[in-house]
Amino acid sequence: MRMKPTFSIVGAGRVGRALGHSLREHGWQVNCVITRSQRTARAAVRVIGDGIACSTLAPELLDSQVVFITTPDGALSSVAAELAARLTRRGGKSWRGRIVLHTSGALDRSVLAPLQKMGAATGSIHPMQSFSSGSVPPLQGVLFGIEGDRRAVAMARRIARDLGGIAAVIPAGRKVAYHTAAVMVAALGMGLLESAIQVLTSAGFTRQLAMQSLLKLMRQMLSDAERKGTRKAWTGPLARGDFATIAAHGRALRKHPREIRAAYEALSRVTVKTLGTHPERVMRELNAALSTRPGGLR
């Protein structure tokens, strides 16, 4: 039986803790867990379930076969440069033979160039999953967007396979588009949910009942989309061509923040463009309906 690799994590925040915890549960061996302070490093180790808590770039990092850099995107370049400068050839060890993977959804392996120049295989692995505070989400069945050089991609594929995920190679030039799609559904979808909650509470609902009702509605929508596809699952006044109701919605949203009204209008238009059968004709009728209220957004 092939031994599982050893790994370390630099910047063990939400993604790093979840990835480390899941890999340890699947038999991978944890080495260093590095964060900005000893306190946060120890907290990360507790979540992961093993590892040496470090608040500095320890030389023991080079004992690992795989190093994950799970810092925010803006810190990746500087962390890679610091790793290359401070840990090269410590105790006769170097980056040659190591695999370094960052977990940014939008950036490619070029931000790890200092480590690549030192002999490391470099790439990225991004689980298309939301990571909220206080929990470690399951990664089974999750799509992992991966890219990098040959050795890094091979290791990223193995990681996804070991965790029960789905590996998808994303060309470096298309990572931003890939990440944009994920953010539209997960991060921006949360703003859409909160906006709908506020509209319901203004109609007299408690926040708890508004949340409960809307989540049930969203689950049904997602279930229908999964079973039927987005076009056949599409419902509502726009799908029926009920523009009088859409105009009434616009009037009802006048007392809400302009951004909520703008979101309703923008989402209506993009839905016509992506799902409508006669988008130009329907768009004219939609625009007419949306402009019937005072202060309509054009």
C-alpha positions as CSV (number, residue, x, y, z in Angstrom):
1,M,0.0,0.0,0.0
2,R,1.4,3.4,-1.0
3,M,2.2,5.7,1.8
4,K,0.3,8.9,2.0
5,P,2.3,12.1,1.5
6,T,3.4,14.5,4.2
7,F,2.1,18.1,4.0
8,S,2.4,21.5,5.7
9,I,0.1,24.5,5.5
10,V,1.1,28.1,5.4
11,G,-1.7,30.5,6.4
12,A,-4.2,28.0,7.9
13,G,-7.4,30.0,7.8
14,R,-10.8,28.6,6.9
15,V,-9.7,26.8,3.6
16,G,-6.4,25.6,5.1
17,R,-8.0,24.1,8.2
18,A,-10.7,22.4,6.1
19,L,-8.2,21.0,3.7
20,G,-5.8,19.9,6.4
21,H,-8.6,18.3,8.5
22,S,-9.9,16.4,5.5
23,L,-6.5,15.2,4.3
24,R,-5.6,14.0,7.8
25,E,-8.8,12.0,8.0
26,H,-7.8,10.3,4.8
27,G,-4.4,9.3,6.1
28,W,-2.2,12.1,5.0
29,Q,0.6,13.1,7.5
30,V,0.5,16.6,8.9
31,N,3.8,18.4,9.4
32,C,3.8,22.2,10.1
33,V,0.8,24.4,10.4
34,I,1.9,28.0,10.1
35,T,-0.1,31.1,10.9
36,R,0.7,34.7,12.1
37,S,0.6,33.8,15.8
38,Q,1.2,30.8,18.0
39,R,-2.4,31.2,19.3
40,T,-4.0,30.9,15.8
41,A,-1.6,28.2,14.8
42,R,-2.6,26.1,17.8
43,A,-6.2,26.7,17.1
44,A,-5.7,25.5,13.5
45,V,-3.9,22.4,14.7
46,R,-6.8,21.6,17.0
47,V,-9.2,21.7,14.0
48,I,-6.9,19.8,11.7
49,G,-6.3,17.2,14.4
50,D,-2.5,17.0,14.2
51,G,0.6,19.0,13.2
52,I,3.3,21.3,14.7
53,A,1.9,24.8,15.4
54,C,4.3,27.5,14.2
55,S,4.1,31.3,14.0
56,T,7.2,31.6,11.8
57,L,8.5,29.9,8.6
58,A,10.1,26.9,10.3
59,P,12.8,25.0,8.5
60,E,10.8,21.8,9.2
61,L,8.5,22.9,6.4
62,L,11.0,21.4,4.0
63,D,10.4,18.0,5.5
64,S,7.1,18.0,3.7
65,Q,6.4,16.6,0.3
66,V,3.5,19.0,-0.3
67,V,3.2,22.6,1.0
68,F,-0.2,24.4,0.8
69,I,-0.2,28.2,0.8
70,T,-3.7,29.1,1.8
71,T,-3.2,32.8,2.5
72,P,-5.4,35.5,1.0
73,D,-4.7,36.2,-2.6
74,G,-3.0,39.5,-2.0
75,A,-0.4,37.8,0.2
76,L,0.6,34.9,-2.1
77,S,3.4,36.6,-4.0
78,S,5.1,38.0,-0.8
79,V,4.7,34.7,1.0
80,A,6.2,32.8,-1.9
81,A,9.1,35.2,-2.1
82,E,9.7,34.9,1.7
83,L,9.6,31.1,1.6
84,A,12.1,31.0,-1.2
85,A,14.5,33.5,0.4
86,R,14.4,32.2,4.0
87,L,14.1,28.4,3.7
88,T,16.4,27.6,0.7
89,R,19.0,25.0,1.5
90,R,18.4,25.1,5.3
91,G,20.2,22.1,6.7
92,G,21.1,20.8,3.3
93,K,17.5,20.7,2.1
94,S,16.0,22.7,-0.7
95,W,12.7,23.2,-2.6
96,R,13.7,20.7,-5.3
97,G,11.4,17.8,-5.2
98,R,8.7,19.6,-3.2
99,I,5.3,20.4,-4.5
100,V,3.8,23.8,-3.6
101,L,0.1,24.4,-4.2
102,H,-1.9,27.6,-3.4
103,T,-5.7,27.6,-3.0
104,S,-6.7,30.8,-4.8
105,G,-9.6,30.4,-7.2
106,A,-8.6,33.4,-9.3
107,L,-4.8,33.3,-9.5
108,D,-2.6,30.8,-11.3
109,R,0.8,29.3,-10.4
110,S,2.7,32.3,-11.7
111,V,2.5,33.9,-8.2
112,L,4.7,31.0,-6.9
113,A,7.5,31.8,-9.4
114,P,10.2,32.4,-6.7
115,L,9.6,28.8,-5.5
116,Q,9.5,27.4,-9.0
117,K,12.9,29.0,-9.6
118,M,14.2,27.2,-6.5
119,G,13.2,23.8,-7.9
120,A,9.6,23.3,-6.5
121,A,6.8,22.0,-8.7
122,T,4.1,24.7,-8.5
123,G,0.4,24.8,-9.1
124,S,-3.0,25.6,-7.5
125,I,-5.9,23.6,-6.2
126,H,-9.2,25.4,-5.4
127,P,-12.2,23.6,-3.9
128,M,-15.4,25.1,-5.2
129,Q,-17.0,25.2,-1.8
130,S,-18.0,27.9,0.6
131,F,-16.0,28.0,3.9
132,S,-17.9,29.9,6.6
133,S,-16.4,30.4,10.1
134,G,-16.8,27.9,12.8
135,S,-17.3,24.8,10.6
136,V,-15.4,22.4,8.4
137,P,-17.5,21.6,5.3
138,P,-17.3,18.1,3.7
139,L,-15.3,18.0,0.5
140,Q,-16.6,14.8,-0.9
141,G,-18.2,15.4,-4.3
142,V,-16.8,18.9,-4.5
143,L,-15.2,20.1,-7.7
144,F,-11.5,21.0,-7.4
145,G,-10.2,23.5,-9.9
146,I,-6.6,22.7,-10.5
147,E,-3.7,23.9,-12.7
148,G,0.1,24.0,-12.7
149,D,3.1,22.1,-14.0
150,R,2.9,18.4,-14.7
151,R,4.0,17.2,-11.2
152,A,1.8,19.7,-9.4
153,V,-1.3,18.8,-11.5
154,A,-0.7,15.1,-10.8
155,M,-0.5,15.7,-7.1
156,A,-3.6,17.9,-7.2
157,R,-5.5,15.2,-9.0
158,R,-4.5,12.7,-6.3
159,I,-5.6,15.1,-3.5
160,A,-9.1,15.5,-5.2
161,R,-9.4,11.8,-5.6
162,D,-8.3,11.0,-2.1
163,L,-11.0,13.5,-0.8
164,G,-13.7,12.0,-3.0
165,G,-13.8,15.2,-5.1
166,I,-13.8,15.9,-8.8
167,A,-10.7,17.3,-10.4
168,A,-11.0,19.8,-13.3
169,V,-8.0,21.2,-15.0
170,I,-8.5,25.0,-15.5
171,P,-6.2,26.7,-18.0
172,A,-4.3,29.5,-16.3
173,G,-5.9,32.2,-18.5
174,R,-9.4,31.0,-17.6
175,K,-9.2,30.9,-13.8
176,V,-10.7,34.3,-13.2
177,A,-13.8,33.3,-15.2
178,Y,-14.0,30.1,-13.3
179,H,-13.8,31.9,-10.0
180,T,-16.3,34.6,-11.1
181,A,-18.9,31.9,-11.7
182,A,-18.4,30.4,-8.2
183,V,-18.6,33.8,-6.6
184,M,-21.8,34.7,-8.4
185,V,-23.6,31.6,-7.0
186,A,-22.1,31.4,-3.5
187,A,-20.9,34.9,-2.3
188,L,-23.3,37.1,-4.2
189,G,-26.1,34.6,-3.8
190,M,-25.9,35.3,-0.1
191,G,-26.5,39.0,-0.8
192,L,-29.5,38.0,-2.8
193,L,-30.9,35.9,0.0
194,E,-30.4,38.6,2.6
195,S,-32.1,41.2,0.3
196,A,-35.2,38.9,0.0
197,I,-35.2,38.4,3.7
198,Q,-35.3,42.1,4.2
199,V,-38.2,42.5,1.8
200,L,-40.2,39.7,3.6
201,T,-39.6,41.2,7.0
202,S,-40.9,44.6,5.7
203,A,-44.0,42.7,4.9
204,G,-44.5,41.6,8.5
205,F,-42.5,38.3,8.6
206,T,-40.2,37.5,11.5
207,R,-36.6,37.1,10.3
208,Q,-36.7,33.4,11.3
209,L,-39.8,32.7,9.3
210,A,-38.5,34.7,6.3
211,M,-35.2,32.7,6.4
212,Q,-37.0,29.4,6.8
213,S,-39.4,30.1,3.9
214,L,-36.9,31.4,1.4
215,L,-34.4,28.6,2.1
216,K,-37.1,26.0,1.4
217,L,-38.0,27.8,-1.8
218,M,-34.3,28.0,-2.9
219,R,-33.8,24.3,-2.2
220,Q,-36.8,23.4,-4.4
221,M,-35.5,25.7,-7.1
222,L,-32.0,24.0,-7.0
223,S,-33.6,20.5,-6.9
224,D,-35.7,21.3,-10.0
225,A,-32.7,22.8,-11.8
226,E,-30.7,19.6,-11.0
227,R,-33.4,17.3,-12.3
228,K,-34.8,19.3,-15.2
229,G,-32.2,21.8,-16.2
230,T,-32.4,25.6,-15.8
231,R,-34.8,26.3,-18.7
232,K,-37.4,23.8,-17.7
233,A,-37.1,24.7,-14.0
234,W,-37.6,28.4,-14.6
235,T,-40.8,29.7,-13.1
236,G,-42.3,33.0,-11.9
237,P,-44.0,36.0,-13.6
238,L,-41.1,36.6,-16.0
239,A,-41.3,33.0,-17.3
240,R,-45.1,33.4,-17.7
241,G,-44.9,36.8,-19.4
242,D,-46.8,38.4,-16.5
243,F,-45.4,42.0,-16.8
244,A,-48.2,43.6,-14.8
245,T,-46.9,41.6,-11.7
246,I,-43.3,42.6,-12.5
247,A,-44.4,46.3,-12.6
248,A,-46.1,45.8,-9.2
249,H,-42.9,44.3,-7.8
250,G,-41.1,47.4,-8.9
251,R,-43.6,49.6,-7.1
252,A,-43.3,47.5,-4.0
253,L,-39.5,47.9,-4.0
254,R,-39.6,51.7,-4.0
255,K,-39.3,51.8,-0.2
256,H,-36.2,49.6,-0.2
257,P,-32.6,50.6,-0.8
258,R,-31.9,51.4,-4.4
259,E,-29.4,48.5,-4.6
260,I,-32.2,46.0,-4.0
261,R,-34.3,47.5,-6.7
262,A,-31.3,47.5,-9.1
263,A,-30.6,43.9,-8.3
264,Y,-34.2,42.9,-9.1
265,E,-34.0,44.7,-12.4
266,A,-30.6,43.4,-13.3
267,L,-31.4,39.8,-12.5
268,S,-34.7,40.1,-14.5
269,R,-32.7,41.3,-17.5
270,V,-30.0,38.7,-17.3
271,T,-32.6,36.0,-16.9
272,V,-34.3,37.1,-20.1
273,K,-30.9,37.1,-21.9
274,T,-29.9,33.7,-20.6
275,L,-33.2,31.8,-20.4
276,G,-35.7,33.6,-22.6
277,T,-36.9,32.2,-25.9
278,H,-37.5,35.6,-27.6
279,P,-35.1,37.8,-25.6
280,E,-35.4,41.0,-27.7
281,R,-39.2,41.1,-27.6
282,V,-39.4,40.1,-24.0
283,M,-36.7,42.6,-23.1
284,R,-38.8,45.5,-24.6
285,E,-41.8,44.4,-22.5
286,L,-39.7,44.0,-19.4
287,N,-38.1,47.4,-19.8
288,A,-41.6,49.0,-20.3
289,A,-42.8,47.3,-17.1
290,L,-39.8,48.4,-15.1
291,S,-40.1,52.0,-16.2
292,T,-43.8,52.4,-15.2
293,R,-42.9,53.3,-11.6
294,P,-41.6,56.7,-10.6
295,G,-37.9,56.9,-10.3
296,G,-37.5,53.7,-12.5
297,L,-34.0,52.5,-13.0
298,R,-33.2,52.7,-16.8
